[in-house]
Amino acid sequence: MTNNEPSGKASDENKAALVDAATTGNLAVTKELLDAGARPNILALFMAVSKGHSEILKLLLAHGGDSEGKDMQGQALIMHAAVWGNVEVVKILLAAGANPEAKDKNGGTALSIAVSQGHLKVVEELRKAGAS
């Protein structure tokens, strides 16, 4: 493998540890794992978004995490941020290049989610970014 990426069991352990660190908000462990060659994975990104761990999200994105990542239902990270109403996380994702008009498999968008959840500040940020 390239880029000092661990292989086999070590890789699986690093992925699990990274998800755990992102879930619990452990910035020091997240940084340590990334510095040791762990690669940001979609589950770690989703956990950082759903838990509102903005500094961890920034770190994952800075180490190559995909701001446009989607779950199995086609919901992008920005859509999950809209569900939770976390304006800071929405801003981070938009600054990292997330598409404010990404659609899931049913045609839903972050804007429609934010509106339905009553997250008006998220609606405002998404509209500023071009969502309609």
Order of alpha helices (4+ residues) and beta strands (2+ residues): alpha-alpha-alpha-alpha-alpha-alpha-alpha-alpha
